[in-house]
Structure formats: C-alpha cells, structure tokens
Amino acid sequence: MFKTTWKGNRAEMEAASLFFTEADETMETAVSLRRLDKPVEEGDDGVWALETYAEEAPDIPALREKLSAFDDMLAAIEHVETEELPDIDWVAHSLEGLGVVRCGRFVLYGVHDADKLPDDEGDIAIRIDANMAFGTGHHPTTAGCLTLLDRFAGFAPKKVLDLGCGSAVLAIAAAKIWKRQILATDIDADSVAIAAENVELNDTDDYVITLTADGFNHKTIAEAAPFDFVFANILAGPLAELAPGMTDHVAKNGRVMLAGLMSEQEAGVVSAYEAQGFRLINRLDQPTWPVLLFVKL
Ligand SMILES: C[S@@+](CC[C@H](N)C(=O)[O-])C[C@H]1O[C@@H](n2cnc3c(N)ncnc32)[C@H](O)[C@@H]1O
C-alpha cells in the first residue's frame, strides 16, 4: 500500500478529497483530511493535509493533470510525499483518529470514539466505523446534509431514497428521526456492502434497504417510487444528469436535498432542477460546499 500526502488550503483539500473518492479510480479512497497548523486567528484558513491510499505507486504528474482538469484551483495543490507502507489496513488505521462529529442533533462516532461520546439529551448517535465508503461525517457535504436534515426533521416523508449512499450515513440518520421506509443505493457494490453493515450496527435494518444501482436504473427503485424525500450527495455533473430521473421518481411536494456541488457550480445545478419542475426552497450556506433543498412543484 502507498500513502500519498497532499497539502493546500482547506477548500483545495476538500475538493481534492471529493476528486479522489468520486472521480479517480486509482486511489483506494481519500481518507484523512486534517489541519496541519494551529489556528492563529478566528476564521483563518490554515494549512491542510489530505492522505490518499493506493495499491500501486501513483503516477503523480498524471494525477496532478487530472486534478487540475477536475478543478482549476487544484493546479496549486502540493504533492508532499508518497511512501510505501507495511501491509496492515492503513485505511482503517488512519480513520481511527478522526474523532466525533456533531451536525445538529446527530453525533457521528467510530468504535474507537465510543468512550468520547457526549451524552446530551436529544443527541442522536450514529456509529460509522472506519472503512472504505465515503461518509464518516468529516466532509462538509455529509455534515451539511445532516445539519439541514435536522432542521427539516418535522417534514416526516413516507418514502425516502438515499441515492449515492456511501456509508449510508444519511439513510441511517433519516431512519433514526423518521422511522420510515428508506432505500439506500450506490453504484459501488463495496460501498453498498459497508452501508448494509452500518445499517445493522445502528439498528436501522427495519427501515433501510440497501441496493447496488446506477442512478435510477433499477426496477426496485421504479417499484418503490414515488419518493417524497431524496438525498443525493454526488458531484455537480452527475447531479445535473440525474435531474430528469428525479422528476420521474419524486412525488408532488416531495423534497430533494443535493450536495457535492461547489459554490461556483450552484447556478448550473439549480437551473437543471428548475427545468425539471423543482423549486429551490432552502440552502445551507457553507464555504465551498452549499447544500440545496428543492421541492417538486
Ligand atoms: C460523496 S459520496 C456521498 C456518500 C454519503 N451519501 C454522504 O453523504 O456522505 C457519493 C457516493 O455516490 C456514489 N455514486 C456516484 N455516482 C453514482 C450514481 N450514478 N448512482 C449511484 N451512486 C453513485 C459514489 O459511489 C459515492 O459512494
């Protein structure tokens, strides 16, 4: 296993982490995003590091080209080093130290943090163990979806779809507050296997069904539709492509929560959904990664 460390500002590292987990096949996953320096003053952006893992030694110049094609700002990202690691599960090992994350009432933790869990009344604990599926809550897209979900907890839909579920963190959160039928799908079969484990670990298997599917292309999705709440935390391009399928599978007055788009891609995603009969009704404004909530008219 080879570990590669990249360095840059927070927005660069977050964008690179999405590139490695979503758009690049060569890296196992981008697992660890952390700040290197101590904050000097409030709001200062700091220096961040991202560690990626691959079975083969990565071709850094080729990766750098792909990174800048993915997003211009990634032309500035620094490659710090690539080192070969002894044969242990480094992905799990590096996720061990990630720590507890709070998003609204949701408190996400791994088995290694079980003793650090706060015990406030009203907290909703979600256990997501170290693994290869995206969705530990440490990326602002996941955290943003959970925060906005908590604000709309009163909506109480009948049928929910978590499209691109990764670890199934959003489906589990929705099951904990809504206790309704939830279909959690992902194009990646390995993520779906991990999602199923997480669903069980969180005692949500009465509500959440996991399924491997590309977008809406599966008869189980067609049979379960129409949904009155859909999560999709994927990249801007796929989100725009999914808009026609969304309109076919979402009930009137149903809600769609989108994340994974960057601020400068928001207008394009909003027009793709408006063109399909959705209206933007809320958004979580956070640096680089807004989260959008639409209603189907
Ligand atoms: C950024 S992760 C989000 C994971 C989780 N929902 C979260 O919020 O943390 C996006 C996930 O979408 C999946 N994905 C990408 N394109 C997809 C598609 N066309 N259909 C289904 N899943 C897809 C990826 O495999 C990945 O697990």
The ligand as an SDF file (V2000), in Angstrom:
LIG
                    3D

 27 29  0  0  0  0  0  0  0  0999 V2000
  -19.7840   11.9620   -1.9100 C   0  0  0  0  0  0  0  0  0  0  0  0
  -20.2840   10.3060   -1.6520 S   0  0  0  0  0  0  0  0  0  0  0  0
  -21.6620   10.5560   -0.5600 C   0  0  0  0  0  0  0  0  0  0  0  0
  -21.8470    9.4530    0.4500 C   0  0  0  0  0  0  0  0  0  0  0  0
  -22.9130    9.7540    1.5020 C   0  0  0  0  0  0  0  0  0  0  0  0
  -24.2360    9.8530    0.9200 N   0  0  0  0  0  0  0  0  0  0  0  0
  -22.5950   11.0340    2.2480 C   0  0  0  0  0  0  0  0  0  0  0  0
  -23.3780   11.9920    2.1700 O   0  0  0  0  0  0  0  0  0  0  0  0
  -21.5430   11.0920    2.9090 O   0  0  0  0  0  0  0  0  0  0  0  0
  -21.0920    9.9520   -3.1970 C   0  0  0  0  0  0  0  0  0  0  0  0
  -21.4670    8.4910   -3.3970 C   0  0  0  0  0  0  0  0  0  0  0  0
  -22.2470    8.4280   -4.6020 O   0  0  0  0  0  0  0  0  0  0  0  0
  -21.9270    7.2530   -5.3090 C   0  0  0  0  0  0  0  0  0  0  0  0
  -22.3240    7.4870   -6.7170 N   0  0  0  0  0  0  0  0  0  0  0  0
  -21.6880    8.2250   -7.6500 C   0  0  0  0  0  0  0  0  0  0  0  0
  -22.3820    8.2100   -8.8200 N   0  0  0  0  0  0  0  0  0  0  0  0
  -23.4910    7.4470   -8.6050 C   0  0  0  0  0  0  0  0  0  0  0  0
  -24.6020    7.0380   -9.4220 C   0  0  0  0  0  0  0  0  0  0  0  0
  -24.7120    7.4070  -10.7030 N   0  0  0  0  0  0  0  0  0  0  0  0
  -25.5560    6.2700   -8.8660 N   0  0  0  0  0  0  0  0  0  0  0  0
  -25.4590    5.8710   -7.5790 C   0  0  0  0  0  0  0  0  0  0  0  0
  -24.4320    6.2110   -6.7700 N   0  0  0  0  0  0  0  0  0  0  0  0
  -23.4560    6.9820   -7.2700 C   0  0  0  0  0  0  0  0  0  0  0  0
  -20.4400    7.0540   -5.0470 C   0  0  0  0  0  0  0  0  0  0  0  0
  -20.0740    5.7130   -5.2450 O   0  0  0  0  0  0  0  0  0  0  0  0
  -20.2980    7.5290   -3.6000 C   0  0  0  0  0  0  0  0  0  0  0  0
  -20.4150    6.4680   -2.6850 O   0  0  0  0  0  0  0  0  0  0  0  0
  1  2  1  0
  2  3  1  0
  2 10  1  0
  3  4  1  0
  4  5  1  0
  5  6  1  0
  5  7  1  0
  7  8  2  0
  7  9  1  0
 10 11  1  0
 11 12  1  0
 11 26  1  0
 12 13  1  0
 13 14  1  0
 13 24  1  0
 14 15  1  0
 14 23  1  0
 15 16  2  0
 16 17  1  0
 17 18  1  0
 17 23  2  0
 18 19  1  0
 18 20  2  0
 20 21  1  0
 21 22  2  0
 22 23  1  0
 24 25  1  0
 24 26  1  0
 26 27  1  0
M  CHG  2   2   1   9  -1
M  END
$$$$
